[in-house]
Amino acid sequence: MTEDALTRIAEALERIAPAPLSAPDFDAAEAFVWHVDPDRLSPVPRVNRVDIALLVGVDRVRDILLGNTRQFARGLPANNALLW
């Protein structure tokens, strides 16, 4: 393949590639939500919190989730958590 062909391919790929995402201002909010199309994080203006002591009957799962979150915060391996 010629250098001219490689240059044309590279230029075509750059035209169709999405623009790099800019990082949100993580100091702007305590929580963010992920949106698709376009991919982005947007700040949550007001977070509704439930005191963890109010979670009754889920002690074992709560403790696993808290331990996992602490590991994640320290940069250690952690599992994904889906909360609803």
Biopython code that builds the backbone (N, CA, C, O; Angstrom):
import numpy as np
from Bio.PDB.StructureBuilder import StructureBuilder

atoms = [
    (1, "MET", "N", (0.854, -1.174, 0.000)),
    (1, "MET", "CA", (0.000, 0.000, 0.000)),
    (1, "MET", "C", (0.898, 1.234, 0.000)),
    (1, "MET", "O", (1.900, 1.286, 0.713)),
    (2, "THR", "N", (0.532, 2.203, -0.792)),
    (2, "THR", "CA", (1.359, 3.407, -0.907)),
    (2, "THR", "C", (1.122, 4.339, 0.279)),
    (2, "THR", "O", (0.115, 4.255, 0.982)),
    (3, "GLU", "N", (2.077, 5.214, 0.465)),
    (3, "GLU", "CA", (1.942, 6.183, 1.557)),
    (3, "GLU", "C", (0.767, 7.119, 1.316)),
    (3, "GLU", "O", (0.098, 7.538, 2.261)),
    (4, "ASP", "N", (0.513, 7.448, 0.051)),
    (4, "ASP", "CA", (-0.629, 8.304, -0.287)),
    (4, "ASP", "C", (-1.946, 7.634, 0.114)),
    (4, "ASP", "O", (-2.842, 8.285, 0.650)),
    (5, "ALA", "N", (-2.055, 6.347, -0.147)),
    (5, "ALA", "CA", (-3.275, 5.617, 0.222)),
    (5, "ALA", "C", (-3.437, 5.575, 1.737)),
    (5, "ALA", "O", (-4.539, 5.762, 2.252)),
    (6, "LEU", "N", (-2.351, 5.334, 2.444)),
    (6, "LEU", "CA", (-2.416, 5.312, 3.909)),
    (6, "LEU", "C", (-2.807, 6.676, 4.464)),
    (6, "LEU", "O", (-3.570, 6.759, 5.426)),
    (7, "THR", "N", (-2.295, 7.733, 3.871)),
    (7, "THR", "CA", (-2.648, 9.086, 4.306)),
    (7, "THR", "C", (-4.134, 9.345, 4.092)),
    (7, "THR", "O", (-4.802, 9.894, 4.968)),
    (8, "ARG", "N", (-4.655, 8.951, 2.927)),
    (8, "ARG", "CA", (-6.080, 9.149, 2.648)),
    (8, "ARG", "C", (-6.947, 8.353, 3.622)),
    (8, "ARG", "O", (-7.973, 8.846, 4.089)),
    (9, "ILE", "N", (-6.536, 7.127, 3.925)),
    (9, "ILE", "CA", (-7.290, 6.307, 4.886)),
    (9, "ILE", "C", (-7.278, 6.969, 6.260)),
    (9, "ILE", "O", (-8.314, 7.057, 6.918)),
    (10, "ALA", "N", (-6.113, 7.433, 6.692)),
    (10, "ALA", "CA", (-6.007, 8.083, 8.003)),
    (10, "ALA", "C", (-6.869, 9.333, 8.063)),
    (10, "ALA", "O", (-7.539, 9.573, 9.067)),
    (11, "GLU", "N", (-6.862, 10.131, 7.005)),
    (11, "GLU", "CA", (-7.681, 11.348, 6.987)),
    (11, "GLU", "C", (-9.172, 11.016, 7.003)),
    (11, "GLU", "O", (-9.955, 11.703, 7.658)),
    (12, "ALA", "N", (-9.563, 9.967, 6.284)),
    (12, "ALA", "CA", (-10.974, 9.559, 6.283)),
    (12, "ALA", "C", (-11.398, 9.079, 7.660)),
    (12, "ALA", "O", (-12.499, 9.392, 8.115)),
    (13, "LEU", "N", (-10.540, 8.326, 8.325)),
    (13, "LEU", "CA", (-10.868, 7.851, 9.675)),
    (13, "LEU", "C", (-11.000, 9.014, 10.651)),
    (13, "LEU", "O", (-11.874, 9.000, 11.518)),
    (14, "GLU", "N", (-10.154, 10.003, 10.519)),
    (14, "GLU", "CA", (-10.244, 11.166, 11.403)),
    (14, "GLU", "C", (-11.534, 11.945, 11.180)),
    (14, "GLU", "O", (-12.089, 12.508, 12.123)),
    (15, "ARG", "N", (-12.014, 11.981, 9.941)),
    (15, "ARG", "CA", (-13.269, 12.692, 9.654)),
    (15, "ARG", "C", (-14.471, 11.991, 10.276)),
    (15, "ARG", "O", (-15.397, 12.655, 10.740)),
    (16, "ILE", "N", (-14.471, 10.665, 10.291)),
    (16, "ILE", "CA", (-15.645, 9.948, 10.811)),
    (16, "ILE", "C", (-15.540, 9.632, 12.295)),
    (16, "ILE", "O", (-16.530, 9.242, 12.915)),
    (17, "ALA", "N", (-14.359, 9.795, 12.872)),
    (17, "ALA", "CA", (-14.190, 9.497, 14.296)),
    (17, "ALA", "C", (-14.895, 10.557, 15.131)),
    (17, "ALA", "O", (-14.868, 11.738, 14.785)),
    (18, "PRO", "N", (-15.529, 10.143, 16.235)),
    (18, "PRO", "CA", (-16.166, 11.142, 17.099)),
    (18, "PRO", "C", (-15.113, 12.012, 17.783)),
    (18, "PRO", "O", (-13.979, 11.590, 18.013)),
    (19, "ALA", "N", (-15.517, 13.213, 18.093)),
    (19, "ALA", "CA", (-14.615, 14.127, 18.802)),
    (19, "ALA", "C", (-14.332, 13.567, 20.192)),
    (19, "ALA", "O", (-15.201, 12.934, 20.790)),
    (20, "PRO", "N", (-13.137, 13.791, 20.707)),
    (20, "PRO", "CA", (-12.834, 13.293, 22.051)),
    (20, "PRO", "C", (-13.751, 13.942, 23.086)),
    (20, "PRO", "O", (-14.097, 15.120, 22.991)),
    (21, "LEU", "N", (-14.129, 13.145, 24.066)),
    (21, "LEU", "CA", (-15.006, 13.648, 25.122)),
    (21, "LEU", "C", (-14.223, 14.544, 26.065)),
    (21, "LEU", "O", (-13.074, 14.257, 26.400)),
    (22, "SER", "N", (-14.840, 15.609, 26.481)),
    (22, "SER", "CA", (-14.206, 16.457, 27.483)),
    (22, "SER", "C", (-14.681, 15.992, 28.857)),
    (22, "SER", "O", (-15.838, 15.610, 29.030)),
    (23, "ALA", "N", (-13.793, 16.030, 29.805)),
    (23, "ALA", "CA", (-14.126, 15.595, 31.158)),
    (23, "ALA", "C", (-15.029, 16.630, 31.813)),
    (23, "ALA", "O", (-14.809, 17.832, 31.660)),
    (24, "PRO", "N", (-16.047, 16.171, 32.546)),
    (24, "PRO", "CA", (-16.897, 17.133, 33.246)),
    (24, "PRO", "C", (-16.143, 17.747, 34.423)),
    (24, "PRO", "O", (-15.102, 17.243, 34.844)),
    (25, "ASP", "N", (-16.678, 18.822, 34.934)),
    (25, "ASP", "CA", (-16.112, 19.451, 36.127)),
    (25, "ASP", "C", (-16.594, 18.652, 37.334)),
    (25, "ASP", "O", (-17.717, 18.846, 37.800)),
    (26, "PHE", "N", (-15.752, 17.755, 37.839)),
    (26, "PHE", "CA", (-16.158, 16.887, 38.937)),
    (26, "PHE", "C", (-16.341, 17.642, 40.248)),
    (26, "PHE", "O", (-16.875, 17.087, 41.209)),
    (27, "ASP", "N", (-15.908, 18.897, 40.303)),
    (27, "ASP", "CA", (-16.152, 19.715, 41.489)),
    (27, "ASP", "C", (-17.524, 20.390, 41.430)),
    (27, "ASP", "O", (-17.953, 21.007, 42.405)),
    (28, "ALA", "N", (-18.207, 20.277, 40.299)),
    (28, "ALA", "CA", (-19.495, 20.954, 40.120)),
    (28, "ALA", "C", (-20.644, 20.242, 40.816)),
    (28, "ALA", "O", (-21.683, 20.852, 41.068)),
    (29, "ALA", "N", (-20.478, 18.960, 41.131)),
    (29, "ALA", "CA", (-21.569, 18.204, 41.756)),
    (29, "ALA", "C", (-20.997, 16.999, 42.489)),
    (29, "ALA", "O", (-19.840, 16.625, 42.298)),
    (30, "GLU", "N", (-21.836, 16.400, 43.333)),
    (30, "GLU", "CA", (-21.419, 15.209, 44.074)),
    (30, "GLU", "C", (-21.741, 13.926, 43.329)),
    (30, "GLU", "O", (-21.199, 12.869, 43.651)),
    (31, "ALA", "N", (-22.616, 14.009, 42.336)),
    (31, "ALA", "CA", (-23.013, 12.827, 41.577)),
    (31, "ALA", "C", (-23.223, 13.215, 40.118)),
    (31, "ALA", "O", (-23.510, 14.368, 39.796)),
    (32, "PHE", "N", (-23.074, 12.231, 39.253)),
    (32, "PHE", "CA", (-23.247, 12.440, 37.815)),
    (32, "PHE", "C", (-24.051, 11.284, 37.244)),
    (32, "PHE", "O", (-24.055, 10.182, 37.791)),
    (33, "VAL", "N", (-24.729, 11.551, 36.142)),
    (33, "VAL", "CA", (-25.483, 10.509, 35.453)),
    (33, "VAL", "C", (-24.934, 10.404, 34.031)),
    (33, "VAL", "O", (-24.587, 11.406, 33.405)),
    (34, "TRP", "N", (-24.864, 9.154, 33.533)),
    (34, "TRP", "CA", (-24.335, 8.899, 32.194)),
    (34, "TRP", "C", (-25.458, 8.957, 31.176)),
    (34, "TRP", "O", (-26.507, 8.342, 31.366)),
    (35, "HIS", "N", (-25.244, 9.688, 30.105)),
    (35, "HIS", "CA", (-26.190, 9.779, 28.992)),
    (35, "HIS", "C", (-25.509, 9.223, 27.742)),
    (35, "HIS", "O", (-24.290, 9.311, 27.591)),
    (36, "VAL", "N", (-26.301, 8.660, 26.868)),
    (36, "VAL", "CA", (-25.769, 8.205, 25.582)),
    (36, "VAL", "C", (-26.349, 9.070, 24.474)),
    (36, "VAL", "O", (-27.415, 9.669, 24.617)),
    (37, "ASP", "N", (-25.638, 9.120, 23.396)),
    (37, "ASP", "CA", (-26.066, 9.818, 22.179)),
    (37, "ASP", "C", (-26.314, 11.293, 22.395)),
    (37, "ASP", "O", (-27.475, 11.700, 22.359)),
    (38, "PRO", "N", (-25.343, 12.098, 22.611)),
    (38, "PRO", "CA", (-23.926, 11.758, 22.656)),
    (38, "PRO", "C", (-23.511, 11.305, 24.058)),
    (38, "PRO", "O", (-24.115, 11.686, 25.061)),
    (39, "ASP", "N", (-22.469, 10.486, 24.092)),
    (39, "ASP", "CA", (-21.955, 9.993, 25.374)),
    (39, "ASP", "C", (-21.468, 11.166, 26.212)),
    (39, "ASP", "O", (-20.649, 11.972, 25.770)),
    (40, "ARG", "N", (-21.988, 11.244, 27.429)),
    (40, "ARG", "CA", (-21.535, 12.331, 28.308)),
    (40, "ARG", "C", (-21.993, 12.069, 29.739)),
    (40, "ARG", "O", (-22.952, 11.335, 29.975)),
    (41, "LEU", "N", (-21.302, 12.671, 30.673)),
    (41, "LEU", "CA", (-21.706, 12.699, 32.073)),
    (41, "LEU", "C", (-22.289, 14.072, 32.346)),
    (41, "LEU", "O", (-21.726, 15.087, 31.937)),
    (42, "SER", "N", (-23.417, 14.100, 33.038)),
    (42, "SER", "CA", (-23.959, 15.403, 33.422)),
    (42, "SER", "C", (-24.186, 15.416, 34.930)),
    (42, "SER", "O", (-24.539, 14.391, 35.513)),
    (43, "PRO", "N", (-23.988, 16.566, 35.560)),
    (43, "PRO", "CA", (-24.116, 16.646, 37.013)),
    (43, "PRO", "C", (-25.557, 16.454, 37.470)),
    (43, "PRO", "O", (-26.500, 16.853, 36.787)),
    (44, "VAL", "N", (-25.707, 15.837, 38.635)),
    (44, "VAL", "CA", (-27.014, 15.710, 39.286)),
    (44, "VAL", "C", (-27.095, 16.872, 40.271)),
    (44, "VAL", "O", (-26.317, 16.919, 41.224)),
    (45, "PRO", "N", (-28.015, 17.806, 40.063)),
    (45, "PRO", "CA", (-28.033, 19.009, 40.901)),
    (45, "PRO", "C", (-28.360, 18.738, 42.368)),
    (45, "PRO", "O", (-27.823, 19.401, 43.256)),
    (46, "ARG", "N", (-29.233, 17.772, 42.624)),
    (46, "ARG", "CA", (-29.605, 17.482, 44.015)),
    (46, "ARG", "C", (-29.713, 15.972, 44.171)),
    (46, "ARG", "O", (-30.511, 15.328, 43.491)),
    (47, "VAL", "N", (-28.912, 15.412, 45.063)),
    (47, "VAL", "CA", (-28.895, 13.970, 45.281)),
    (47, "VAL", "C", (-29.818, 13.638, 46.445)),
    (47, "VAL", "O", (-29.678, 14.194, 47.534)),
    (48, "ASN", "N", (-30.754, 12.738, 46.214)),
    (48, "ASN", "CA", (-31.628, 12.258, 47.286)),
    (48, "ASN", "C", (-30.935, 11.103, 47.991)),
    (48, "ASN", "O", (-30.706, 10.048, 47.399)),
    (49, "ARG", "N", (-30.609, 11.308, 49.241)),
    (49, "ARG", "CA", (-29.875, 10.292, 49.990)),
    (49, "ARG", "C", (-30.777, 9.623, 51.018)),
    (49, "ARG", "O", (-31.703, 10.227, 51.560)),
    (50, "VAL", "N", (-30.472, 8.357, 51.263)),
    (50, "VAL", "CA", (-31.124, 7.604, 52.332)),
    (50, "VAL", "C", (-30.021, 7.209, 53.299)),
    (50, "VAL", "O", (-29.004, 6.650, 52.889)),
    (51, "ASP", "N", (-30.215, 7.495, 54.569)),
    (51, "ASP", "CA", (-29.228, 7.114, 55.570)),
    (51, "ASP", "C", (-29.057, 5.602, 55.536)),
    (51, "ASP", "O", (-30.036, 4.856, 55.543)),
    (52, "ILE", "N", (-27.818, 5.161, 55.501)),
    (52, "ILE", "CA", (-27.552, 3.730, 55.362)),
    (52, "ILE", "C", (-28.094, 2.932, 56.543)),
    (52, "ILE", "O", (-28.364, 1.739, 56.406)),
    (53, "ALA", "N", (-28.255, 3.565, 57.689)),
    (53, "ALA", "CA", (-28.816, 2.880, 58.857)),
    (53, "ALA", "C", (-30.284, 2.514, 58.638)),
    (53, "ALA", "O", (-30.813, 1.642, 59.327)),
    (54, "LEU", "N", (-30.941, 3.169, 57.692)),
    (54, "LEU", "CA", (-32.345, 2.870, 57.412)),
    (54, "LEU", "C", (-32.523, 1.624, 56.542)),
    (54, "LEU", "O", (-33.644, 1.142, 56.383)),
    (55, "LEU", "N", (-31.445, 1.102, 55.984)),
    (55, "LEU", "CA", (-31.530, -0.110, 55.174)),
    (55, "LEU", "C", (-31.637, -1.310, 56.109)),
    (55, "LEU", "O", (-30.647, -1.728, 56.711)),
    (56, "VAL", "N", (-32.827, -1.854, 56.225)),
    (56, "VAL", "CA", (-33.105, -2.937, 57.168)),
    (56, "VAL", "C", (-33.218, -4.257, 56.414)),
    (56, "VAL", "O", (-33.820, -4.326, 55.342)),
    (57, "GLY", "N", (-32.628, -5.306, 56.994)),
    (57, "GLY", "CA", (-32.743, -6.640, 56.411)),
    (57, "GLY", "C", (-31.789, -6.896, 55.263)),
    (57, "GLY", "O", (-31.893, -7.921, 54.590)),
    (58, "VAL", "N", (-30.881, -6.000, 55.034)),
    (58, "VAL", "CA", (-29.938, -6.172, 53.929)),
    (58, "VAL", "C", (-28.497, -5.999, 54.422)),
    (58, "VAL", "O", (-27.619, -5.572, 53.673)),
    (59, "ASP", "N", (-28.272, -6.338, 55.695)),
    (59, "ASP", "CA", (-26.965, -6.097, 56.311)),
    (59, "ASP", "C", (-25.815, -6.729, 55.533)),
    (59, "ASP", "O", (-24.811, -6.070, 55.264)),
    (60, "ARG", "N", (-25.957, -7.996, 55.173)),
    (60, "ARG", "CA", (-24.879, -8.698, 54.481)),
    (60, "ARG", "C", (-24.576, -8.048, 53.129)),
    (60, "ARG", "O", (-23.416, -7.791, 52.810)),
    (61, "VAL", "N", (-25.604, -7.788, 52.347)),
    (61, "VAL", "CA", (-25.420, -7.182, 51.027)),
    (61, "VAL", "C", (-24.893, -5.757, 51.166)),
    (61, "VAL", "O", (-24.033, -5.333, 50.394)),
    (62, "ARG", "N", (-25.408, -5.019, 52.149)),
    (62, "ARG", "CA", (-24.935, -3.649, 52.395)),
    (62, "ARG", "C", (-23.445, -3.653, 52.710)),
    (62, "ARG", "O", (-22.694, -2.834, 52.181)),
    (63, "ASP", "N", (-23.017, -4.576, 53.574)),
    (63, "ASP", "CA", (-21.606, -4.638, 53.951)),
    (63, "ASP", "C", (-20.716, -5.000, 52.760)),
    (63, "ASP", "O", (-19.615, -4.468, 52.617)),
    (64, "ILE", "N", (-21.200, -5.907, 51.908)),
    (64, "ILE", "CA", (-20.447, -6.266, 50.699)),
    (64, "ILE", "C", (-20.315, -5.047, 49.790)),
    (64, "ILE", "O", (-19.234, -4.771, 49.269)),
    (65, "LEU", "N", (-21.413, -4.319, 49.601)),
    (65, "LEU", "CA", (-21.390, -3.133, 48.738)),
    (65, "LEU", "C", (-20.461, -2.057, 49.299)),
    (65, "LEU", "O", (-19.697, -1.448, 48.550)),
    (66, "LEU", "N", (-20.522, -1.821, 50.600)),
    (66, "LEU", "CA", (-19.644, -0.813, 51.208)),
    (66, "LEU", "C", (-18.176, -1.206, 51.067)),
    (66, "LEU", "O", (-17.334, -0.368, 50.743)),
    (67, "GLY", "N", (-17.869, -2.480, 51.311)),
    (67, "GLY", "CA", (-16.490, -2.950, 51.151)),
    (67, "GLY", "C", (-16.011, -2.800, 49.716)),
    (67, "GLY", "O", (-14.882, -2.376, 49.467)),
    (68, "ASN", "N", (-16.872, -3.149, 48.783)),
    (68, "ASN", "CA", (-16.541, -3.022, 47.365)),
    (68, "ASN", "C", (-16.299, -1.558, 46.991)),
    (68, "ASN", "O", (-15.361, -1.246, 46.257)),
    (69, "THR", "N", (-17.144, -0.669, 47.494)),
    (69, "THR", "CA", (-17.002, 0.758, 47.196)),
    (69, "THR", "C", (-15.704, 1.305, 47.781)),
    (69, "THR", "O", (-15.024, 2.112, 47.147)),
    (70, "ARG", "N", (-15.364, 0.867, 48.987)),
    (70, "ARG", "CA", (-14.102, 1.313, 49.600)),
    (70, "ARG", "C", (-12.904, 0.843, 48.778)),
    (70, "ARG", "O", (-11.946, 1.593, 48.590)),
    (71, "GLN", "N", (-12.956, -0.396, 48.289)),
    (71, "GLN", "CA", (-11.871, -0.899, 47.442)),
    (71, "GLN", "C", (-11.751, -0.059, 46.179)),
    (71, "GLN", "O", (-10.651, 0.322, 45.778)),
    (72, "PHE", "N", (-12.889, 0.228, 45.555)),
    (72, "PHE", "CA", (-12.895, 1.032, 44.330)),
    (72, "PHE", "C", (-12.294, 2.413, 44.593)),
    (72, "PHE", "O", (-11.506, 2.911, 43.789)),
    (73, "ALA", "N", (-12.663, 3.031, 45.714)),
    (73, "ALA", "CA", (-12.177, 4.375, 46.047)),
    (73, "ALA", "C", (-10.666, 4.384, 46.284)),
    (73, "ALA", "O", (-10.013, 5.408, 46.083)),
    (74, "ARG", "N", (-10.115, 3.256, 46.705)),
    (74, "ARG", "CA", (-8.666, 3.159, 46.925)),
    (74, "ARG", "C", (-7.919, 2.723, 45.666)),
    (74, "ARG", "O", (-6.702, 2.545, 45.695)),
    (75, "GLY", "N", (-8.648, 2.550, 44.565)),
    (75, "GLY", "CA", (-8.007, 2.151, 43.314)),
    (75, "GLY", "C", (-7.730, 0.669, 43.224)),
    (75, "GLY", "O", (-6.955, 0.234, 42.372)),
    (76, "LEU", "N", (-8.353, -0.117, 44.092)),
    (76, "LEU", "CA", (-8.173, -1.567, 44.081)),
    (76, "LEU", "C", (-9.247, -2.214, 43.214)),
    (76, "LEU", "O", (-10.232, -1.564, 42.862)),
    (77, "PRO", "N", (-9.067, -3.491, 42.864)),
    (77, "PRO", "CA", (-10.102, -4.167, 42.072)),
    (77, "PRO", "C", (-11.446, -4.143, 42.794)),
    (77, "PRO", "O", (-11.514, -4.313, 44.011)),
    (78, "ALA", "N", (-12.499, -3.932, 42.034)),
    (78, "ALA", "CA", (-13.848, -3.880, 42.600)),
    (78, "ALA", "C", (-14.834, -4.373, 41.554)),
    (78, "ALA", "O", (-14.532, -4.383, 40.360)),
    (79, "ASN", "N", (-15.998, -4.775, 42.002)),
    (79, "ASN", "CA", (-17.057, -5.238, 41.111)),
    (79, "ASN", "C", (-18.001, -4.087, 40.790)),
    (79, "ASN", "O", (-18.090, -3.113, 41.538)),
    (80, "ASN", "N", (-18.696, -4.212, 39.683)),
    (80, "ASN", "CA", (-19.736, -3.238, 39.352)),
    (80, "ASN", "C", (-20.899, -3.413, 40.317)),
    (80, "ASN", "O", (-21.138, -4.517, 40.807)),
    (81, "ALA", "N", (-21.611, -2.355, 40.589)),
    (81, "ALA", "CA", (-22.789, -2.417, 41.450)),
    (81, "ALA", "C", (-23.935, -1.704, 40.752)),
    (81, "ALA", "O", (-23.794, -0.568, 40.299)),
    (82, "LEU", "N", (-25.057, -2.377, 40.672)),
    (82, "LEU", "CA", (-26.252, -1.779, 40.083)),
    (82, "LEU", "C", (-27.222, -1.497, 41.217)),
    (82, "LEU", "O", (-27.662, -2.413, 41.911)),
    (83, "LEU", "N", (-27.551, -0.234, 41.401)),
    (83, "LEU", "CA", (-28.470, 0.164, 42.468)),
    (83, "LEU", "C", (-29.738, 0.690, 41.843)),
    (83, "LEU", "O", (-29.695, 1.368, 40.817)),
    (84, "TRP", "N", (-30.842, 0.390, 42.439)),
    (84, "TRP", "CA", (-32.117, 0.900, 41.946)),
    (84, "TRP", "C", (-33.014, 1.250, 43.094)),
    (84, "TRP", "O", (-34.140, 1.700, 42.883)),
]
sb = StructureBuilder()
sb.init_structure("model")
sb.init_model(0)
sb.init_chain("A")
sb.init_seg("    ")
for serial, (resi, resn, name, xyz) in enumerate(atoms, 1):
    if name == "N":
        sb.init_residue(resn, " ", resi, " ")
    sb.init_atom(name, np.array(xyz, "f"), 0.0, 1.0, " ", f" {name:<3s}", serial, name[0])
structure = sb.get_structure()
